[in-house]
Amino acid sequence: MPRKILHLDLDAFFCAVEELHDPALRGRPFAVGGRPEERGVVSSCSYAARRLGVHSAMPMSRALRLCPGLLVVPPRHHTYGDVSAQVMDRLSQITPLLEQVSIDEALLDVSDLPEPGEALARRLQEQIRKELDLPCSLGVATNKLVAKIATDVGKKAALSGGSSSASSPKGEAYRDPQSKGGGPPCAITVVTPGEEAAFLDPLPADMLWGVGPKTAAKLAELGIHTIGDIARWPADDLIHRFGENGRELSRHARGIDERPVVTEHAVKSISQEVTFARDVREDKVLESTLRELSAQVGRRLRRADLAGATVKIKIRWPDFTTLTRQVTLPQPSDQDEEIAVTALDLLAKVRPKGKAVRLIGVGVSGLGAPVRQLELWGEYAEKARRLQATLDALHERFGDKAIRRGKYSQIKHK
């Protein structure tokens, strides 16, 4: 029997949460993101703003030029995370085979449930709207790839005033009748088993997973513009031109995707970064920022009971050139000071004195359980760990700036 996969995407999620907080925002052009004078970008924007040309990842200054009346709402990531968890909790009540793709996106394998996929999608959509007052769109298909693309097709068709069947004869579209014109798409698109290739055939090539701008340009040079064009192209030639990705392109273009829904993803790295409102040249500011970022990374490691073997810094110059440097520690660490000292040493090696910095970040990778043997750490290190635990408790209760370690200048230039 074919699988039954649902893909759920919360429509303009950050904006939908902000509208719950302030109903006066409904129907108005607004964007969630950073302030334009601080080089902010659009994290999400309302559908009223999208009709005026605003879109995610756009510099906020440009968004304001396109839409002078645009309201800028600062993001509240903790709130978004809490609301996302409420959505995922409801999805997990449908099936334990749940893969959370992002804060606002998930895949469900409901193959074992007797209810038709479309009926399940409608029930989920209605439940999330009634219980959480959030709009969402869903795709239903026999695999993850086609279900995801079905959602995208349905949303685009609904926002353009048509139906997904207009874009693909084999896709059946349903739009929530309570969704008002100009609002979120609230689309449901179902791809019938056996019709995957026909559904994908007329769609643009760049809607296929694995086709980014560079690959799309190379395909266009060959006269390949749609997913159907990829499916009809000799697989051996695609493999010759694109390597293993060419093999996947050929299979995916024919609607073949055997990947299972993955219920857990291992965390591979933890990082924090900041873009300065103005380029920074002062050593003390950069040192203070690196220490704060290292402390944030350290706290996230300890909350997850993890330690990192490799420390990495990311630095971006005013001309947008971006560098990364990393070093492996003698043993994995979750301690702020060790991460900070290592990051500062990397910064000193890569940054000439006085050179301006636009963005700076700290990350750790090579994650695993922290080493806690007393004989390895020694008495001093164990005392440092107990002190760190006390500081963590104070930060959790009173905020990040409640108390800080004493510090000394660490930056030494090459």
Protein Blocks (a to p, Z undefined) as FASTA:
>chain_A
ZZdddddddehkllmmmmmmmmmlgopacdedddfklopacfbdcfklmmnopaehiafk
lmmmmmmmlccddddfklmmmmmmmmmmmmmmmpmcbcdfblmbccddfklpmbdfklmm
mmmmmmmmmmnopacdddddfbfklmmmmmmmmmmmmmnopafklmomkbccdddfklcg
hiafkiacdddehilmmmmmmpcfklpghiafklmmmmmmnopabfklmmmpcfklmmmm
nommlmmmmmmmnopafbdcdfbdcdfbdcdddddfbdcfbfklmmmmmmmmmmmmmmmm
mmnopacfbdcdddddfkopacddddddfbdcfbfklmmmmmmmmmmmmmcghiacfbdc
dddehiacddfbfklnommlmmmmmmmmmmmmmmmmnojklpccddddfbdcZZ
